[in-house]
Amino acid sequence: MPKVSLDMPNQILLDLKMHVGDDKKFVSVADAIRTACRKLLDQLDTIDERHGRFNNDNQR
């Protein structure tokens, strides 16, 4: 799996960490970021579809 490095405001990281750990929604910060990216991509696909910008070339 490729690794990605990014800069993130500390406040966002602290907010994410509130949802990471035992008995919380995510097992790691990386898991939280991956899940958020997937959800964002799904939302963008829906928007593109609504605007007629979605075709077979764009599908994953």
C-alpha positions, 0 to 999 in steps of 0.5 A: 500500500502506498504511503502518503505524507501530508500537513494537517492543522493540529486542531484537525488531528486532535479532533480525529484522535478523539475518535481513535482507540479502544472502543471508538470508531477507528483503530488508528488515525490512518484508518480514520483518514482512509475512511474519510477519503473514501466517503469524500470520494463517494460524495464527489462521485454522486455530485459528478453523476448528478451533473452528468460528469460521470462516465465509465472512464471515471469509474474505479 
